[in-house]
Amino acid sequence: MSVTSLPLAKSRRDVFFEGIHDGLPIALGYFVVSFTLGIAAKNAGLDPFQGFLASFFNNASAGEYAAFTVIAGDAPYLEMAIITLIANARYMLMSCVVSQKFATDTPLLHRVLVGFDITDEIFGITIARKGPLNPFYNYGAMAVALPGWSIGTALGVIAGNLLPPSAVSALSVALFGMFLWVIIPPARDNRVVGFLVLASFLMSFSCGHLPGLKELTAGTRTILLTLLLAGIGAVFFPINDLTDKPEEDENHAA
C-alpha cells in the first residue's frame, strides 16, 4: 500500500463535530425529559438559575430527582450527598469501562473531563466507537447534551412558576411516567428485576406507614431501601454472564 493511500488521522475539530452530530438526538431527548424535571426542581423551591446549575453539574435524571426530593424535605446536606451517590453509582462503573478505551498516553485532565459527563446515552455512543477514544468526540457530544439538559430544567422551573397549580401537578406526573418507561421493559424481560421493582414499591409504601420508619425522612428511607434491595439482588440473584461466556466460547470452538 502506498503512503498516499493510507487513511489520514482525523483532526480534533473533525472528531469534535462528529460528537456534536451524534449528541444532537441525545440533547433533544434530554431537553424534553429535563423540562419535567424542572417542575420537580420548582416544587423543591429552586429558581431557574439554581435548576440550571443543578442539571449542568449533575446530568442524571434519577440522581437529580432524588436530590430534589431531599431538598423539598429540607434534609441535611449529608443525606443529599449520600442519596445522590447511590443513585449515580452506576456511572462510576461506566467511567471505568470508558477509561479502557483511552490511549495509554492520554493526559489525566482529558480523562477527568470526559468522566464529568458520562451518562447512559453518552456512554452508549462512546462505547460504540471503534478504536482508541479521542476525548474531543465526547467534548462534542457534551457541548450539546449538557445545554439541552440544563436549559430544559431551567425552562421547566420557569413554566412551573407561570402555569396554574393544576398544570404543574399534571406535569409532575409526567416525570413518574418517564421512570416507568425506564423500568417496565427490563422488568418485563427479567423476572428478577420485576420482582425487585415490585418489592421496592411495596416496601416503600410500607416504610411510609410503619412506626419508627415513617418518622425517617423520605431520603433516608430511599437510601436504606436502595442498599437493601440492591444487596438482595447481588447476593441471591448474581449475574453469571461473565463467568458463563468463556464456557460458551469453548463449546463453540469445539
HELIX and SHEET records of a PDB file:
HELIX    1   1 VAL A    3  SER A    5  5                                   3    
HELIX    2   2 ARG A   12  ASN A   43  1                                  32    
HELIX    3   3 PRO A   48  PHE A   57  1                                  10    
HELIX    4   4 SER A   61  ALA A   72  1                                  12    
HELIX    5   5 TYR A   77  ALA A   87  1                                  11    
HELIX    6   6 ARG A   90  SER A   99  1                                  10    
HELIX    7   7 LEU A  108  PHE A  116  1                                   9    
HELIX    8   8 ASP A  120  ALA A  128  1                                   9    
HELIX    9   9 PRO A  135  LEU A  162  1                                  28    
HELIX   10  10 PRO A  165  ASP A  189  1                                  25    
HELIX   11  11 ARG A  191  CYS A  207  1                                  17    
HELIX   12  12 ALA A  218  PHE A  236  1                                  19    
HELIX   13  13 ASP A  241  ALA A  253  1                                  13    
END                                                                             
